[in-house]
């Protein structure tokens, strides 16, 4: 009959690679049936239970206790096995260090030995990780923080220190990154190319980068942020610094931003920032629903595959929006800042409201998306306004505005006379059933409106969405020419017209808004270029994989200070300053 | 000094074209400054006010009163002008009917004169429209109901009658449709091609169809439904019948479905129906946010432009999903219906949960999207389960599952032994830092799992997401071969893997669900083919534009029955049966 023997070592620290290897060594000893070597967490005890290794003596173990269990055929075998633990650990240690140079005991001496190291990889257990990271930042190193079980408070503290110094803290719980072709942590060997990534998601970063490679593309850099970076409390400190860095990196042409669904406010803030960049940004906030796939330089995707494909398409052709230049803003008077949209098509009006929601603070309408912006009186515009003149209220005993332009002509005149109007947006819908010559009636009205504004020394922008085909009875080209001759800017894509108007009006609003300074020091571009060199604290496999990639790395022979006594460690750190 | 003279005619009915022309004729009389001819609605009175024509005598006018206002330099001129109203109307009438054949006074006699007419266009004022539509349905005609101001109750009643007879009611407030190249109402002249449309949006239909044409594509048919069809109360009756019709129409290869954001329940129902179709469906529910751009045959778009482009791309290459055939279902035992996903990558697990949400009723997880589906115990699966073994709870003092497969190997065995498990889904992440040979450990475990199932005479499906590049140290091809040899189905796209699994499991669930009969009679395909012929009741311009398109049409010389007296009309209709 099998016998189980156990031992608990309180506060003992072993690297998890060592734990795994120790467990395997014990299990492979002759006469041993099974063995368990784990930290005494609830989950680990349950796993021991599933393997039939959970006996009463170890049920009270705590998470920082090392639990050793051996199941053997005979009591003596089990007891012997436990007795060999220290020997097995020591044997591994000597194998490991054989042929190795002297290993520094501290980060500081490691930094002295490899001063070119701009990065520190940290994968010590979570309860020690923040201390090591703080030390790395003090030494001016970027931090790749693989460790999990690090508190939110510590994360925020570390990221704020780093932001002040222009350093990146990738993590905690950051599994992966690629810097100039060198993979940190878990990372795939990905071709070099024009796509840069910022990811609050380890396997998200891996899967997207792998698909980009599989589809023939490649990466500049991929910066992990840790999964909580886009939470409300952390507020995307690392994501923002990473985006800023890739924006300045001349080799990066397209940026990919991946995260699990972020906090709403943090998402809005990071998207607002991303929109200020000059490069296309493909956003995959997995599970985040955007009701507009694209605006400005942002494109939203929903799966890793779609993200990779979209990034590749954009890297081949990085132009997102109509190339229409923004017209000079100084033509407009200071009071001119409002849109007046006079629509005949209800859903065209609705689409315009939808798109403008991403450009303007709010647009009033007689058919608003958001009820707070219902026009008090459909006949009178207020601030930004889009009025649908085809709504029932206007069509009782009156022809539809696609057939009868009277209402629009009158309203056009009124809006042009308003000193706050900057842009008038009209749809002109051709086709069977519609007015036989809309430009014949609207053209002169547009001319008159422009004259009215000009008399008051204002520049007025009249933008037209022209809906029609070259086979329509009204003669599309003639309509376009006549409207253009009258002074309107004509678009055939409703989408492009509204984005043009949205951008223009946003710029007009910005004239009065002060620019805010960045709440961080920019990361030096040099961090990304040249040969990669790093200090590694924790999992030796990370050091080994850096060596395989021909990067320079120095391993710290790290042990928790003060034998892992947290109070004593805090005291020591305090004394250091 | 100018003088204003007015007249109110109670309950007088005039076509809105006539009102517009009358207004212009009056305004053009010598000595007349301005004129107004409108129905006395609130909005119209306000418009008169803006033009300075609202005098006390007409302020009390009601919506079904005809209001006549003339402003002239002299009182006599104004009075004269008003006196000429009947003469001007009569003159127009005689001009209109000159050269016309005899116009039938009723729908019934029109139907007798043009029996081939399968369609009736109705654009009489809203308060009379339902009666005319009911009559058209009684005569077995499809209805294009342009009229607005028709009640929701009437809409539902008409659509239910039509559904029973296999007839379409497009509307009320349906501005546009294209049947076999012929535009009804407001419609553009669009090239013939493989794209069919169903739209609860007039200008949405127009703009998308125009953009398809402009980009070189074309349409089979475009069916309007009226803007309220996808409301909760109407429930998409017409949209569903229209989709069904286009599914059966052999020339239609891709379907576009456009609407303003529908009621949530109605949207889900119509999307559930659309997913049963064999053709790709491009869905633009303007303002509707989907957190997955594509599933099954559905692709979500957000603007008209994007909709047109996507439809065109799909019409060139109508395959949406991986062409992977669904495996035979009868291999699985009746009890086998659950997924067990064992992940090492947190965001890969999250993406899988997101996608599966569109295929399965609910998936339990230790990191669920929806908190109701949190696993009671991360170590024990329940129903459909995805467990992320890289979560903090598993990694204290233990290596990450990308490096250490022990947990997965054990769990794989447990899941295979469960008689309810149908599919096991794994991710295998290669790259630096990961295990040097995952297939070397997971392969044998998969083989063993399949053997366990086979012994119990069950077929088990093991699907693997393989994340890696051909430059990764583990040798991607070798890993794939070894996993495949072990009996797993390997995908390199996470997206494709999860969709494959989702579809398979949905099919397994369906084995026990009864098929529901369609709640309508299918519309005959003949309605769409052959020469278009219609009866027109209301706006003559619609008849004229049908003639321009060389369609046969007969105009009904319609007047409200009983002089527009609603009570009397109801009585007359009752007597008719």
Interface residues (C-beta under 8 A of the other chain):
Chain A: X14 X16 X17 X19 X20 X38 X39 X41 X42 X43 X44 X46 X47 X50 X51 X63 X66 X125 X126 X148 X149 X173 X175 X176 X183 X185 X186 X187 X188 X189 X190 X191 X201 X202 X203 X204 X206 X207 X210 X211 X213 X214 X227 X258 X260 X286 X287 X288 X289 X290 X291 X292 X293 X294 X301 X302 X303 X304 X305 X306 X344 X345 X346 X347 X348 X350 X351 X354 X355 X369 X377 X378 X379 X390 X392 X393 X394 X395 X396 X397 X398 X399 X400 X402 X403 X404 X406 X407 X410 X427 X429 X430 X431 X432 X433 X434 X465 X467 X468 X469 X471 X472 X473 X492 X493 X494 X495 X496 X541 X542 X545 X546 X548 X549
Chain B: X14 X16 X17 X19 X20 X38 X39 X41 X42 X43 X44 X46 X47 X50 X51 X63 X66 X125 X126 X148 X149 X173 X175 X176 X183 X185 X186 X187 X188 X189 X190 X191 X201 X202 X203 X204 X206 X207 X210 X211 X213 X214 X227 X258 X260 X286 X287 X288 X289 X290 X291 X292 X293 X294 X301 X302 X303 X304 X305 X306 X344 X345 X346 X347 X348 X350 X351 X354 X355 X369 X377 X378 X379 X390 X392 X393 X394 X395 X396 X397 X398 X399 X400 X402 X403 X404 X406 X407 X410 X427 X429 X430 X431 X432 X433 X434 X465 X467 X468 X469 X471 X472 X473 X492 X493 X494 X495 X496 X541 X542 X545 X548 X549
